[in-house]
Amino acid sequence: MRRFVALLGLLGITACTNANDLDEEPAYLGNFRLGHNVVVAPNLTKGPASREASEQEWIDAMTRAITDRFTRYEGSKLYHLGVSIEGYVLAVPGVPVVASPKSALIFNVTAWDDAAGGKLNDKPELITVLETVSPKTVIGSGLTQSKEAQMEHLSRNGAKLIERWLDRQNDNLGWFEDDGRPAKEKVSILTGRPLVEADASE
């Protein structure tokens, strides 16, 4: 519990995100195609002043969110995502504005290269998620949303943050590039996407 409370302290400086972009063009992830989508919660911890949610409820919510976001990618190589949900807070009704709590989610994620048969990151990436501020949550989502809506909201934001992390890794390390080069070294200023390099034989 003390470890979880300490992690919650990070949430004050963790940027919120908006995951309502599934109908837009996805971020560039090279040849990424989602393989296995494995979500577990063996160490799940409920934070203070939180509604109760089971391991299976969190597994189902996060699995759906990852599926919705990453099945949009149609690359030629399979990559697997493993997520371990560590802790959560599902805000309960509080005093509006002054003491209304915020919902939060903490999880670890690991990416696997199917062809190489190994992890892309040896150390799991720790991701912390806050609910997006909106007219429905500004006075506290515990007052305006059901538990199920809170979980869906956090899971969708969590999947978006996974996408941002993979995008950074591909930009800097070329995780999903056929030639292994960082995508940012090949980026087109006009399109924001890697250039298709001409065949050297031409």
N, C-alpha and C positions, 0 to 999 in steps of 0.2 A: 504493500500500500504506500509506503513512504517513497518508493521509486516512482510510482505512478503519480503521486502528488507533485514530485519534483518535475516530472515530465510535463505536467499541466502548466507549470510555471513558464514553459517555453511557448505556450499558446498565446501569451500576451504579445509576443513579437513575431508570431507566425502569420504570414499574410493569408487573408481570406481569398477565396476564389469563386468563380462563377462557372458552373458546369453546364449551363444551358446553351451549349454550342454543338450539340450532336448533329444538327442539320447543316452545319457549316463544314468547309473543307478541313480535314484533320491535319494535325501537325505532320511535318515530314519525318518519317522514320525509316527511310531507306527501304530495304527488302523485308521489313517486318510483317509477319503474319502470326496471329495468336494461335498457339498450340494448346497446351494444358493451362487451365485457369484453376489453380488450387488455392483455396482459402481455408485456413484453420484458425482455431482460437483456443489453444490448450491452456494459455495463461491469462485468460480474459479477466480483467479487473474492472469493477464498477467504481467510478469516482464518487466523490461526495455529492450529496444532494442531487441524486440522479434517479430517473426511472429505471426499472429493471428490464433487461433484455437478455435473452438466452444466447448461448454460443451459436445454436443453429439459426436463430433469427439473424444474427450478424453475418454468419457465413452466407446465408441466402441473399441478404441485401448486397453484400460486397461482390459476390459472384455475379449477380445480375448487372451491377454497375460496371464491372470490368468487361463483361461480355458486350454490353451495349456500346461501350467506348472503343474497344479494341477489335471487334469483328468488322469494323469499317476498313481496316487495313488489309490489303490484298497483295502483300509482297510474296516473294517466291521461297522464302525461308521461314521455318517454324521457330518460334521462341516461346518459352513457357514462363508464366508468372506465378510465383509462390508468395502468398500473403499470410502473415500471422498477425491477427488482431490482438493487441496487447491491452487496451483499455478504452473506456468511453465515459462520457457524461451525456445523458439525455436530460436536458433541462426540465425541471419541475416548475409549476407555477410559482412566481415570486412577486415581489412588489414591483409594479411596472416602472421602467426606466431606471429607478434608483438601485434596485437590488435584483433585477431579473437576471437569472443565470443564463449562460450560453452553453450550447451543446458542443461537444468535442469528441474527436476520435484519434487514437494513436495506433499505428501498425507498422510492421516491418515488411519489406518487400525484397524479393530476390528474383533476378532474371536469369533464365537458362537458355543456352544455345543448343538446340536439338541436334544439329549436325555435329557439333564439337563434343556433345555429351557432357557439358560442364557448365558451371555457373559463370556468369559474366561479372558479377560482383561477389567477391569472397565474403565481405562483411555486409549483412543486410542493411538496406537503406531505411532509416527511421523517418517516418512521415507523420506529421501532426496536422490535424484538420480542424478548422472552425466552421461553423455554419456561416453561410453568406448573409450579410446584412441586407435586409429587404423590409418593405412595409409589414410583412408578416412576422419578422423576427426582431425588429428593432426594440420592441417592448418585451422580448423574451419568447423564444419558440415554445417554451412550456405553457404559455398562455394561449398560443394561437395554433399550435400544431399537435397532432397525435404523435404517439411514440413511433408509429410506422412511418409517418411523414418525416420525422426527424432523422430516423435511420436511413431512409432513402436519400435525403438531402446530404447527409454526411458521407454516405457511400459514394454518391455521384461526385462529390467534391474530391473524395479520396482517389477515385479512378482518374480524375482530371490531373491531380498532382502526380500520380504515377506516370501519366503521359508526359507531363512537363519534365520529370526526371529522366525518362528515356530519351526525350528530345535533347536534353543537355548532354547526356552521355554519348548520343550519336554525333552531336555537333563537335564535342571535344575529343572523343575516343574512337569514333567510327564504328560503334557496336553493330550497326545494321547495314554497313556499306560493304559491297562485294570486295572492294579493294582494301578494306580496313582503314582507309584514310578518314580523318575527321571530316564530317560533312561541311563544317564551316570553312574548310580550305577550298571547297569546290562550289561555294554558294554563288548564285547569281544575284547581283545587286537588284535587278529588276523584279525577279520572281520570288526571291527568298528561298529558292530551292537549288540543290546542286545542279551544276551544268552537266549536260551529257557530253562527255569528251569524245572528240572525233577519233575514229579508228586510226591508229598509227600507220597502217598500211596505205591509207588513202592519200 
